[in-house]
Amino acid sequence: MSIQVVVDSCVAYKWFYKEDETGLKEAEELLRSHLEGTRIISAPTILPVEIANTLLHSQLPLEQTNEILDLLESARLLLYYTGTGQLQRTSQLARKHRVAIYDALFLALAEELRCPLITADRKAFAGIDTPVEIRLL
């Protein structure tokens, strides 16, 4: 049986851009276990967009950016579409916890799936009181 988790873009970014990243070992272990089938990594469909945006601002050559995006796609993460109902819940969470809507998307998905949210975004998620577990890398 596979264990399902939601990871945010901060964790996924560590899989590809490894310079001086804290929590790198844990992030790599998450991906390895997903690729081996012992864990299911889930995320909202915004995750690849956020990774692409971060790569754009990292000044990597376009060829390297495209390679990373291909690797992300080949990982076959379980991506969930965000509909109007989810956006309404996401808006509630964003207001309640004073986080950006795109950060709240990951929390809303973790709540919906009833599984842990794994994040490296301490600024957004440290100290949030929620019914799902938030693991900080």
Secondary structure, DSSP 8 states (H G I E B T S, - for coil): --EEEEE-HHHHHHTT--TT-TTHHHHHHHHHHHHHTSEEEEEETHHHHHHHHHHHHTT--HHHHHHHHHHHHHT--EEE---HHHHHHHHHHHHHHT--HHHHHHHHHHHHHT--EEE--HHHHTT---SS-EEE-
